[in-house]
Amino acid sequence: MAVHNLAKNFGSLQAVRGISFQVPAGSIFGLLGPNGSGKSTTIRMLCGLMRPSAGGGQVLGLDILTRAEEIKNNIGYMSQKFSLYEDLTIAENLHFFGNIYGLTGHQVTARCAELYTRMKITGRENQLVGTLSGGWKQRTALACAFIHQPRLLVLDEPTAGVDPVSRRLFWELLDGLAADGITILVTTHYMDEAERCHLVALMEDGNLHAFGTPRQLMAEAGMDSLEDVFIDMATGGDVYRQESR
Ligand SMILES: Nc1ncnc2c1ncn2[C@@H]1O[C@H](COP(=O)(O)OP(=O)(O)OP(=O)(O)O)[C@@H](O)[C@H]1O
C-alpha cells in the first residue's frame, strides 16, 4: 500500500495532515500513536470507508479514491471487541461471517476445516464463543476476519485484554499469514508487539512523526527500545510534563 499527502479535515480540525508512506505486500505494518493522533481516520481512508480531504493512495494496488468497493471486499477487519456472537459456537460464527461475505455452504465448510488448524482453534468448534477464554475468542475473531481470504487484514488493537501466552501465539499466526503474502495493518499500544512489526508508523497530532523498521526508528532516535521512542514522541521529550497533565 502507498499513500501520498493523505489528509482529512473535520471542519477546522486537521485529523490527518498530509502523510505519505509505502508498505510492501506481505508486511506487518504497525500504526502507533497516542489517542486522537489520527490512526483510525487513516485506517478508514485506507479501507475505502472515508474519502480523504486531500491526497490519495493505493491499497492492494487499487486506488482508494476510485476503487473503494473492491478494496472493501478484499479486507478482513478485526476489532478490539472481536465482534463475535457469544451465543453461537465457533463453527456457527465462522458460517455466519462466511455467509456475509457471500461464500456458499460448501465453501465455508472447506474454509472452516482449514481455519480450525491454521488459527489453532481445533477441538472446540462446537463450543459457545461466550464460554471461551480471551485467547480463543481472539483466534476465532481472526479466523472470521480471514474467512473470505482477504489480502489485507486490518487489526484494531487485536490483543487488548489477552494473556501473554495467547498474545505470543497470536503473533505467530500473524507471522505465518504475512509469510503467505497477506498484508497486515495493526494498531497496538503494546510496544513489544510494535517491535514485531516489519514496518512501523508513529503518528502524532495527524502527522507522521516517524516511519520505518523498528530498528531504524530506534537507531534514528538513539534509543534501545521502541517504547522509549514512543514516550519521547508522546511527551515531546519531557515525560514529567505529560504525566502532570
Ligand atoms: N467523524 C469525526 N468527526 C469529527 N472529528 C473526528 C471524527 N473522527 C475523528 N475525529 C477527530 O479526529 C482526531 C483523530 O481521531 P482518530 O480517531 O483518527 O484518532 P486515533 O489515533 O485513532 O485515536 P484512538 O487511539 O483514540 O482511536 C481526534 O481529534 C478525533 O476527535
The ligand as an ORCA input file, in Angstrom:
! r2SCAN-3c Opt
* xyz 0 1
  N     -16.125     11.682     12.378
  C     -15.424     12.596     13.053
  N     -15.886     13.855     13.187
  C     -15.192     14.804     13.854
  N     -13.975     14.587     14.409
  C     -13.475     13.358     14.315
  C     -14.159     12.290     13.642
  N     -13.380     11.172     13.700
  C     -12.287     11.511     14.397
  N     -12.313     12.805     14.757
  C     -11.270     13.551     15.478
  O     -10.072     13.406     14.723
  C      -8.941     13.248     15.580
  C      -8.237     11.947     15.261
  O      -9.098     10.882     15.656
  P      -8.758      9.351     15.367
  O      -9.935      8.555     15.846
  O      -8.335      9.171     13.973
  O      -7.504      9.114     16.334
  P      -6.878      7.738     16.873
  O      -5.410      7.938     16.828
  O      -7.443      6.597     16.131
  O      -7.360      7.688     18.374
  P      -7.752      6.394     19.290
  O      -6.458      5.713     19.624
  O      -8.405      7.045     20.473
  O      -8.704      5.562     18.492
  C      -9.484     13.309     17.004
  O      -9.334     14.643     17.475
  C     -10.948     12.946     16.839
  O     -11.734     13.547     17.861
*
